[in-house]
Amino acid sequence: MLVRRALLVIALVAVVPAGRAAEVSFLKGEVIKGNVVSINEKDIVIDQDGKKVTKPVEEILRIDIKEVGKPAAGASFADVELVDGTILHCSKWLIKKREVELTLVAGPTVKVSLGIVANVLANGDKEAARKEWTGRAASKRGKDILVVELKGEPQNIDCVLGEGNAEGTKIELSAVIDGEVRPPIQRELSTVHGLIFKNTLDAKAPPAVCKLFDTVQDVVMVSSISTTEKGLRVTTPAGAKIDFTPDQLAVIDYSKGRRDYLSDLVPVTTVTRSNVEDMDRAEQQHVYKDVSLKGEKAPLTLGGVAYRKGLALRPHTELEFDLKGEYREFSAVVGLDDNVGADGPTTLIIEKDGANLATITISSADKKKFQPVKLNITDAQRLRIIVKSGDLLDLGKHMDLAEAVVSK
């Protein structure tokens, strides 16, 4: 793994334009801004205002080249997800026989096998459609589904999906009705809301060593990386090869497995309950990932600082994570969100393998409503996060765990 990471950064040196400063973040929290001068299997050298700074490669978390932008307002695009988790915004997509041709909004063109496409959302530029599609695609994973709009609502049609026509504008499919496979027909891709394929990632696929984010929010899982005459070529675990020019690159993040956000991990156990009577109300959702209780696009904010990652939890919530003894430290900034109303005290309890590591109570009456937390979790098998009311009622209570991470 160390060799892979070294090769990753070696490749990056060649594709970051001269004179463009990068921001290099490290496992222990240090951030260095400067030009990447050189790197080998052990060290990275960064020119910081004329001073050469040398750091071990294995301590690097991510390299920020420029801001992760988004597609231009009004741009139409489809979202194509590969079986390895790569998500691409595509201004054009064609299925030609067993090959899918993609033109990314960011600029690159990509050809991939139809066998590595997980799903396609034709209306990827619609925020509501993307939000709804996430749950729909996950619930039908491993099945062939044609999704069409009927009376303005997406509807699933069980089917067997075949290959595209020579022009790439139609797909062959056979509807499945009452368990019977009907004769195949051709469906115009321009008339579908989306397609879900039964394709899955090969068990022998190489692991992802990092994530690449381009300037329009494409998320590319990367198993290998190399330089080209024009920039950077990445290969995903599923085998897709994508070429990027320097101006299309935003962030390369290879922190996963060394420093993981709790909001990116899946709890092995989740317990939620409330003493608030009306449990059917949408606002009674207990777990919010990477947003505050105000929902989508509302960052967690503590003490005037907005955080990109974290959890917002209502009482009563219990999350248990299986860490397998692989991490040494838990850290977060915890407290009551600046932009979410609070009434009374909320208590956070953090346990390691059943033993209490910390109990923190923060009240809306406190002058300072947040605090940093750093705990030793060396050899922990299970990490348990509990948020409960500090008095009799759950109503008006919550706790943000901003930048909640476990580090190796």
Secondary structure in CASP SS format (residue, H / E / C, confidence):
PFRMAT SS
TARGET T0000
AUTHOR 0000-0000-0000
METHOD secondary structure of the structure
MODEL  1
M C 1.00
L H 1.00
V H 1.00
R H 1.00
R H 1.00
A H 1.00
L H 1.00
L H 1.00
V H 1.00
I H 1.00
A H 1.00
L H 1.00
V H 1.00
A H 1.00
V H 1.00
V C 1.00
P C 1.00
A C 1.00
G C 1.00
R C 1.00
A C 1.00
A E 1.00
E E 1.00
V E 1.00
S E 1.00
F E 1.00
L C 1.00
K C 1.00
G C 1.00
E C 1.00
V E 1.00
I E 1.00
K E 1.00
G E 1.00
N E 1.00
V E 1.00
V E 1.00
S E 1.00
I E 1.00
N C 1.00
E C 1.00
K C 1.00
D E 1.00
I E 1.00
V E 1.00
I E 1.00
D E 1.00
Q E 1.00
D C 1.00
G C 1.00
K E 1.00
K E 1.00
V E 1.00
T E 1.00
K E 1.00
P E 1.00
V H 1.00
E H 1.00
E H 1.00
I E 1.00
L E 1.00
R E 1.00
I E 1.00
D E 1.00
I C 1.00
K C 1.00
E C 1.00
V C 1.00
G C 1.00
K C 1.00
P C 1.00
A C 1.00
A C 1.00
G C 1.00
A C 1.00
S C 1.00
F C 1.00
A E 1.00
D E 1.00
V E 1.00
E E 1.00
L E 1.00
V C 1.00
D C 1.00
G C 1.00
T C 1.00
I E 1.00
L E 1.00
H E 1.00
C E 1.00
S E 1.00
K E 1.00
W E 1.00
L E 1.00
I E 1.00
K E 1.00
K C 1.00
R C 1.00
E E 1.00
V E 1.00
E E 1.00
L E 1.00
T E 1.00
L E 1.00
V C 1.00
A C 1.00
G C 1.00
P C 1.00
T E 1.00
V E 1.00
K E 1.00
V E 1.00
S E 1.00
L H 1.00
G H 1.00
I H 1.00
V E 1.00
A E 1.00
N E 1.00
V E 1.00
L E 1.00
A C 1.00
N C 1.00
G C 1.00
D C 1.00
K C 1.00
E H 1.00
A H 1.00
A H 1.00
R H 1.00
K H 1.00
E H 1.00
W H 1.00
T H 1.00
G H 1.00
R H 1.00
A H 1.00
A H 1.00
S H 1.00
K C 1.00
R C 1.00
G C 1.00
K C 1.00
D C 1.00
I E 1.00
L E 1.00
V E 1.00
V E 1.00
E E 1.00
L E 1.00
K C 1.00
G C 1.00
E E 1.00
P E 1.00
Q E 1.00
N E 1.00
I E 1.00
D E 1.00
C E 1.00
V E 1.00
L E 1.00
G E 1.00
E E 1.00
G E 1.00
N C 1.00
A C 1.00
E C 1.00
G C 1.00
T C 1.00
K E 1.00
I E 1.00
E E 1.00
L E 1.00
S E 1.00
A E 1.00
V E 1.00
I E 1.00
D C 1.00
G C 1.00
E E 1.00
V E 1.00
R C 1.00
P C 1.00
P C 1.00
I E 1.00
Q E 1.00
R E 1.00
E E 1.00
L H 1.00
S H 1.00
T H 1.00
V C 1.00
H C 1.00
G E 1.00
L E 1.00
I E 1.00
F C 1.00
K C 1.00
N C 1.00
T C 1.00
L C 1.00
D C 1.00
A C 1.00
K C 1.00
A C 1.00
P C 1.00
P C 1.00
A C 1.00
V C 1.00
C E 1.00
K E 1.00
L E 1.00
F E 1.00
D E 1.00
T C 1.00
V C 1.00
Q C 1.00
D C 1.00
V E 1.00
V E 1.00
M E 1.00
V E 1.00
S C 1.00
S E 1.00
I E 1.00
S E 1.00
T E 1.00
T C 1.00
E C 1.00
K C 1.00
G C 1.00
L E 1.00
R E 1.00
V E 1.00
T E 1.00
T C 1.00
P C 1.00
A C 1.00
G C 1.00
A C 1.00
K E 1.00
I E 1.00
D E 1.00
F E 1.00
T C 1.00
P H 1.00
D H 1.00
Q H 1.00
L E 1.00
A E 1.00
V E 1.00
I E 1.00
D E 1.00
Y C 1.00
S C 1.00
K C 1.00
G C 1.00
R C 1.00
R E 1.00
D E 1.00
Y E 1.00
L H 1.00
S H 1.00
D H 1.00
L C 1.00
V C 1.00
P C 1.00
V C 1.00
T E 1.00
T E 1.00
V E 1.00
T E 1.00
R C 1.00
S C 1.00
N C 1.00
V C 1.00
E C 1.00
D C 1.00
M C 1.00
D C 1.00
R C 1.00
A H 1.00
E H 1.00
Q H 1.00
Q C 1.00
H C 1.00
V E 1.00
Y E 1.00
K E 1.00
D C 1.00
V C 1.00
S C 1.00
L C 1.00
K C 1.00
G C 1.00
E C 1.00
K C 1.00
A C 1.00
P C 1.00
L E 1.00
T E 1.00
L E 1.00
G C 1.00
G C 1.00
V E 1.00
A E 1.00
Y E 1.00
R C 1.00
K C 1.00
G E 1.00
L E 1.00
A E 1.00
L E 1.00
R C 1.00
P C 1.00
H C 1.00
T E 1.00
E E 1.00
L E 1.00
E E 1.00
F E 1.00
D E 1.00
L C 1.00
K C 1.00
G C 1.00
E C 1.00
Y C 1.00
R C 1.00
E E 1.00
F E 1.00
S E 1.00
A E 1.00
V E 1.00
V E 1.00
G E 1.00
L C 1.00
D C 1.00
D C 1.00
N C 1.00
V C 1.00
G C 1.00
A C 1.00
D C 1.00
G C 1.00
P E 1.00
T E 1.00
T E 1.00
L E 1.00
I E 1.00
I E 1.00
E E 1.00
K E 1.00
D C 1.00
G C 1.00
A E 1.00
N E 1.00
L E 1.00
A E 1.00
T E 1.00
I E 1.00
T E 1.00
I E 1.00
S E 1.00
S C 1.00
A C 1.00
D C 1.00
K C 1.00
K C 1.00
K C 1.00
F E 1.00
Q E 1.00
P E 1.00
V E 1.00
K E 1.00
L E 1.00
N E 1.00
I C 1.00
T C 1.00
D C 1.00
A C 1.00
Q C 1.00
R E 1.00
L E 1.00
R E 1.00
I E 1.00
I E 1.00
V E 1.00
K E 1.00
S E 1.00
G C 1.00
D C 1.00
L C 1.00
L C 1.00
D C 1.00
L C 1.00
G C 1.00
K C 1.00
H C 1.00
M E 1.00
D E 1.00
L E 1.00
A E 1.00
E E 1.00
A E 1.00
V E 1.00
V E 1.00
S E 1.00
K C 1.00
END
